Amino acid sequence: MHALIEAHRTVRINKLIQLYNEVQSQIDASHETQKVLAQQITSGTNSNRWWETPLDQLNPRELYERYSHFSKLLDLFHFSRSKKIAIVSSMLAPTGLAKDAPTNFPLSQGHGRQ
C-alpha cells in the first residue's frame, strides 16, 4: 500500500514539474518577445516617420506606399470631419419644442403686417 501511494505521489510531482516547466517556457518566450518589441520600438522611432523622407529618394514601390499612407490619412481626416459636422448639426437641430407651438399666433400691433 505504501508503494502505491508513493508511486501516485511521484506521478503527481512529475506532472507538476512538467506544468511548471511549460509555464516557465511561456514566460521566458514572453520576455523575449517583450525585448524584441522594445528594440523595434526604440530603433523604429525614426523609421516609422515615413512622411519625412523626401519623395525624390523613394523608389516606385515606396512612392505607392507613401500615396497609400496619405490616402488613409486623408480618409481618416474626412471621416473625422464628417462625424464632427454630424454632431454639430444634431446639436443645432430643432429639439421638437417648435412642433408644439401654434403656427397661427396673432400678430401684435406694431409688429408684422400693417
C-alpha positions in Angstrom: 0.0 0.0 0.0 2.8 2.4 0.9 4.4 1.8 -2.5 1.2 2.6 -4.3 0.8 5.9 -2.5 4.4 6.8 -3.2 4.0 6.0 -6.9 0.9 8.2 -7.1 2.8 11.0 -5.3 5.7 10.7 -7.7 3.4 10.9 -10.8 1.7 14.0 -9.4 5.0 15.6 -8.6 6.3 14.8 -12.2 3.1 16.3 -13.7 3.5 19.5 -11.6 7.2 19.8 -12.6 6.2 19.4 -16.3 3.5 22.0 -15.9 5.9 24.4 -14.1 8.4 23.9 -16.9 5.8 24.7 -19.6 4.7 27.8 -17.8 8.3 28.9 -17.3 9.0 28.4 -21.0 5.9 30.5 -21.9 7.1 33.3 -19.5 10.6 33.2 -21.0 9.2 33.4 -24.5 7.0 36.3 -23.4 10.1 38.1 -22.0 12.0 37.5 -25.2 9.1 38.9 -27.2 9.0 42.0 -25.0 12.7 42.6 -25.6 12.3 42.2 -29.3 9.3 44.6 -29.4 11.1 47.1 -27.2 14.1 47.0 -29.6 11.8 47.5 -32.6 10.1 50.4 -30.9 13.3 52.2 -29.9 15.1 51.5 -33.2 12.0 52.1 -35.3 11.1 55.6 -33.9 12.9 57.3 -36.8 12.0 54.7 -39.4 8.2 55.0 -38.7 8.3 58.7 -39.7 7.5 57.8 -43.3 6.3 61.4 -44.1 9.8 62.9 -43.6 11.6 61.1 -46.4 12.0 63.3 -49.5 10.0 62.0 -52.5 12.9 62.0 -54.8 14.7 59.4 -52.6 11.8 56.9 -52.9 11.5 54.0 -55.4 8.2 53.3 -57.2 7.0 50.8 -54.5 7.8 53.3 -51.7 6.1 56.1 -53.6 3.0 53.9 -53.9 3.2 53.1 -50.1 3.5 56.8 -49.4 0.5 57.5 -51.5 -1.4 54.8 -49.7 -0.5 56.2 -46.3 -1.6 59.7 -47.3 -4.8 58.3 -48.7 -5.6 56.6 -45.5 -4.7 59.7 -43.5 -7.0 61.8 -45.8 -9.8 59.3 -45.4 -9.4 59.5 -41.6 -9.5 63.2 -41.8 -12.6 63.3 -43.9 -14.4 60.7 -41.7 -13.5 62.6 -38.5 -14.6 65.9 -40.1 -17.9 64.4 -41.3 -18.5 63.0 -37.8 -17.9 66.3 -36.2 -20.2 68.1 -38.7 -22.9 65.5 -37.9 -22.6 66.0 -34.2 -22.8 69.8 -34.5 -25.7 69.5 -36.9 -27.6 67.4 -34.5 -26.9 69.9 -31.7 -28.3 72.7 -33.8 -31.4 70.7 -35.0 -34.7 71.7 -33.5 -35.5 69.9 -30.3 -39.1 69.3 -31.2 -40.5 72.1 -29.0 -41.3 74.1 -32.0 -43.8 71.4 -33.2 -45.9 72.1 -30.0 -46.1 75.8 -30.7 -49.2 77.0 -32.6 -48.5 78.3 -36.0 -51.3 80.9 -36.0 -50.0 83.4 -33.4 -51.9 86.6 -33.6 -49.7 89.4 -34.8 -49.4 92.2 -32.3 -49.9 95.8 -33.2 -46.7 97.3 -34.4 -45.2 94.0 -35.5 -45.8 92.1 -38.7 -48.3 93.3 -41.3 -49.8 96.7 -41.3 
